[in-house]
Amino acid sequence: MAGWQPPGLGGAVEDRLRVDEALLPGEGWQGERAPGELDEPAGRDDLAVYRRARRRARTRRLATGAAGLIGLAVVWQVAASIIRDPVFLPSVTETAATFVHYIGRPYPSQGSPLWYDALTSLRRIVIGFAIGVAAGVALGSAMSASRVVRHLVDPVIEVLRPLPPLAFIPLFIIWFGIGELPKDILIIIGVAPIMAVTTVAALDEVPEDLRLCARTLGASRLCTLLQVQLRSALPGILTGMRISMASAWTSIVAVELIAATSGLGYLIQQAGDYLNTALVFSGIACIAVIALILDAGLRGLLLLADPSRRG
């Protein structure tokens, strides 16, 4: 009786076991994958292809930009060759030669060399821009954190923001003279409102879940603002810094044209008075190069703050 089975049952069981064994996965089976899940080698390959595509796109963008600058120089050179008036439009080669000549020589004779004027303007930009960014971010953070502060300060910013900083130059000359202080204040006035507005906009875009999670874990409102919200809003704040940098250059060059004894604006004004147009273009080109380098630095910070932009 030990090995007895009902008639016909033994064959059915054996057939069922053979079917189940045939349906089982082979060796090395690691379980079912979720729909859309890729294996690790395929994922690495896709990531490498994506990064190569991003690098190629960046290279094409740089090449296109360089081609645009070269095309502008060619048009400039051709136009100068047609006009043949170095006072009206000096050629690219004349401008480059003038730039090299005055990079280490003073202009006018009692003035400063080009490198010193460039360094002076850069120092003013860095000081005023840093203070303006700090003040604007602090003010924007306070406006985002407190509804009372926002309602109190927002009308003031909306009144001051459309006003060009150049309109304050006569007042600042009367109040502060022609030293360094009015130049720094002018840059701050041009930068701070822009940074306040962009900071508020960037903080408003931070997901509410991040703030609530930090508060749930015991973080204070100040700690949440500094450690969570501002970090999440950093890409938007850096974009505002890039925008305000252009405003800072506009302000400093304008005030140097009117009330200064050094700087690139002062150099351009002096060169224009003596009809040295090539030196005027040299000063403009120097401003463009410095501004481009500063913007590239801000772009680098933006890549560090926003990993999604990295190639």
C-alpha positions in Angstrom: 0.0 0.0 0.0 3.0 2.3 0.5 3.6 2.9 -3.2 -0.1 2.7 -4.2 -1.6 5.6 -6.2 -5.1 5.9 -7.6 -5.3 4.5 -11.1 -4.3 7.1 -13.7 -3.1 9.7 -11.1 0.7 8.9 -11.4 0.9 9.7 -15.1 -1.0 12.9 -14.6 1.3 14.1 -11.8 4.4 13.3 -13.8 3.0 15.2 -16.9 2.2 18.2 -14.7 5.7 18.2 -13.2 7.3 18.1 -16.7 5.2 21.0 -17.8 6.1 23.1 -14.7 9.8 22.4 -15.3 9.6 23.5 -18.9 8.0 26.8 -17.9 10.6 27.6 -15.3 13.4 30.2 -16.3 16.8 28.8 -17.0 19.9 29.2 -14.8 21.0 32.8 -13.9 17.4 34.0 -13.6 17.3 36.9 -11.2 13.6 37.6 -11.0 11.2 39.5 -13.1 12.1 43.1 -14.2 9.6 45.9 -13.8 8.2 47.2 -17.0 10.6 49.7 -18.7 13.5 48.6 -16.5 16.9 48.4 -18.2 19.8 46.3 -17.3 22.9 48.0 -15.9 25.1 47.8 -19.1 22.3 49.2 -21.3 21.8 52.0 -18.8 25.5 52.9 -18.9 25.5 52.8 -22.6 22.5 55.1 -22.8 24.1 57.6 -20.4 27.4 57.6 -22.4 25.5 58.3 -25.6 23.6 61.1 -23.9 26.7 62.7 -22.6 28.4 62.4 -26.0 25.4 64.1 -27.6 25.6 66.9 -25.0 29.3 67.4 -25.6 28.7 67.5 -29.4 25.9 70.1 -28.9 28.1 72.2 -26.7 31.0 72.0 -29.2 28.6 73.0 -32.1 27.3 75.9 -30.0 30.8 77.2 -29.3 31.8 76.8 -32.9 28.7 78.7 -34.1 29.4 81.5 -31.6 33.0 81.7 -32.7 31.9 81.8 -36.3 29.5 84.6 -35.5 32.3 86.7 -33.9 34.7 86.0 -36.8 31.9 87.0 -39.3 31.4 90.3 -37.4 35.2 91.0 -37.5 35.2 90.3 -41.2 32.3 92.6 -41.9 34.0 95.2 -39.7 37.3 94.9 -41.6 35.6 95.1 -45.0 33.5 98.1 -44.0 36.6 99.9 -42.7 38.4 99.1 -46.0 35.5 100.6 -48.0 35.1 103.7 -45.8 38.9 104.4 -45.5 38.4 106.8 -42.6 40.2 105.7 -39.4 38.5 108.4 -37.4 35.0 107.3 -38.4 35.7 103.5 -38.4 39.1 102.1 -37.8 39.9 98.6 -39.0 40.2 95.5 -36.9 43.9 95.5 -37.4 44.3 99.1 -36.4 42.2 98.6 -33.3 44.2 95.5 -32.3 47.5 97.4 -32.8 46.1 100.3 -30.7 45.1 97.9 -28.0 48.5 96.3 -27.8 50.2 99.8 -27.9 48.2 101.3 -25.0 48.0 98.1 -22.9 51.1 99.3 -21.0 51.3 103.0 -22.0 49.2 105.7 -20.3 46.5 107.6 -22.2 46.4 110.5 -22.0 50.0 111.2 -21.0 49.0 112.0 -17.5 46.6 109.2 -17.3 46.9 105.4 -16.7 47.6 102.5 -19.0 44.8 100.4 -20.3 45.4 97.5 -18.0 45.2 99.7 -15.0 41.9 101.3 -16.1 40.5 97.8 -16.8 41.6 96.6 -13.3 40.0 99.7 -11.8 36.7 99.1 -13.5 36.8 95.4 -12.6 37.5 96.2 -8.9 34.5 98.6 -8.8 32.3 96.0 -10.5 33.3 93.2 -8.1 32.7 95.3 -4.9 29.4 96.9 -6.0 28.2 93.6 -7.5 29.0 91.5 -4.5 27.3 93.9 -2.1 24.3 94.3 -4.5 23.9 90.5 -4.8 24.1 90.0 -1.1 21.6 92.8 -0.3 19.2 91.6 -3.1 19.3 87.9 -2.0 18.7 88.9 1.6 15.9 91.2 0.8 14.3 88.7 -1.6 14.6 85.9 1.0 12.9 88.1 3.6 10.1 88.9 1.1 9.6 85.2 0.4 9.6 84.3 4.1 7.3 87.1 5.3 4.1 88.2 3.6 4.3 91.5 5.6 7.8 92.2 4.4 6.8 91.4 0.8 3.8 93.8 0.9 5.9 96.5 2.5 9.0 96.3 0.2 7.5 95.2 -3.1 6.0 98.6 -4.0 9.3 100.3 -3.2 11.1 97.9 -5.6 8.5 98.3 -8.3 9.0 102.1 -8.1 12.8 102.0 -8.1 13.4 99.1 -10.5 12.3 100.9 -13.7 14.4 103.9 -12.9 17.8 103.9 -14.7 20.7 104.1 -12.3 22.1 106.9 -14.4 19.3 109.2 -13.2 20.9 109.1 -9.7 24.4 110.3 -10.9 23.9 114.0 -10.3 22.4 113.3 -6.8 25.3 111.0 -5.9 27.9 113.6 -7.1 26.2 116.2 -4.8 25.9 113.9 -1.9 29.1 111.8 -2.1 31.4 113.7 -4.4 33.4 111.9 -7.2 35.2 109.3 -5.1 34.6 105.6 -5.1 31.6 105.6 -2.8 29.0 107.0 -5.4 30.2 104.5 -8.0 29.8 101.6 -5.6 26.3 102.8 -4.5 25.2 103.2 -8.1 26.1 99.6 -8.9 24.4 98.4 -5.8 21.2 100.3 -6.8 21.3 98.7 -10.2 21.9 95.2 -9.0 19.9 94.8 -5.7 16.4 95.3 -7.1 17.0 92.8 -9.9 18.4 90.2 -7.4 15.5 90.8 -5.0 12.9 90.1 -7.8 14.7 87.0 -9.2 15.3 85.6 -5.7 11.6 85.9 -4.8 10.7 84.3 -8.1 13.2 81.4 -7.6 12.1 80.8 -4.0 8.4 80.7 -5.1 9.3 77.9 -7.6 10.7 75.7 -4.8 8.4 72.7 -4.3 6.3 73.1 -1.1 7.0 69.5 -0.3 10.7 70.2 0.4 9.8 72.9 2.9 7.2 70.8 4.6 9.6 67.8 4.8 12.3 69.9 6.4 9.8 71.4 8.9 8.5 67.9 9.7 12.0 66.7 10.5 12.4 69.5 13.0 14.1 72.2 11.1 13.3 75.8 12.1 12.0 78.3 9.6 15.4 80.0 9.3 17.2 76.7 8.8 14.7 75.6 6.2 15.1 78.8 4.3 18.9 78.7 4.4 19.5 75.0 4.0 16.6 73.9 1.8 14.9 76.7 0.0 17.9 78.8 -1.0 19.8 75.8 -2.1 16.9 74.7 -4.3 16.5 78.2 -5.7 20.3 78.6 -6.4 20.0 78.1 -10.2 17.4 80.8 -10.5 19.4 83.1 -8.3 22.5 82.6 -10.4 20.5 83.4 -13.5 19.5 86.6 -11.9 23.2 87.3 -11.2 24.0 87.0 -14.9 21.2 89.5 -15.7 22.3 91.9 -13.1 26.0 91.7 -14.2 25.0 93.5 -17.4 23.3 96.2 -15.4 26.4 96.6 -13.3 28.6 97.2 -16.3 26.1 99.7 -17.8 26.1 101.7 -14.5 29.9 101.7 -14.0 30.8 102.7 -17.5 28.2 105.5 -17.5 29.4 106.9 -14.2 33.0 106.7 -15.4 32.1 108.6 -18.5 30.7 111.5 -16.3 32.5 111.6 -13.0 35.8 109.7 -12.8 39.5 110.1 -13.4 40.2 106.4 -14.1 38.5 103.3 -15.4 37.5 102.1 -18.9 34.6 104.6 -19.2 37.0 107.5 -18.4 39.5 106.1 -21.0 36.8 105.9 -23.6 35.7 109.4 -22.9 39.2 110.8 -23.2 39.9 108.8 -26.4 36.7 110.2 -27.9 37.6 113.8 -27.0 40.8 113.4 -29.0 39.2 111.5 -31.9 41.2 108.3 -31.1 38.4 106.0 -32.3 40.7 103.0 -32.4 41.3 103.4 -28.7 37.5 103.8 -28.1 36.9 100.5 -29.8 39.8 99.0 -27.8 38.1 100.0 -24.5 34.8 98.6 -25.7 36.4 95.4 -26.6 38.1 95.2 -23.2 34.8 95.6 -21.5 33.3 92.9 -23.7 36.1 90.5 -22.9 36.0 91.0 -19.1 32.2 90.8 -19.1 32.4 87.5 -21.1 34.9 86.0 -18.6 32.7 87.0 -15.7 29.6 85.5 -17.4 31.5 82.3 -18.1 32.4 82.1 -14.4 28.7 82.5 -13.5 27.8 79.9 -16.0 30.3 77.5 -14.3 28.7 78.2 -11.0 25.3 77.4 -12.5 26.6 74.1 -13.8 27.8 73.2 -10.3 24.5 74.3 -8.7 22.3 72.5 -11.3 23.5 69.0 -12.1 20.8 68.7 -14.9 22.8 71.1 -17.0 26.0 69.1 -16.9 27.0 67.1 -20.0 
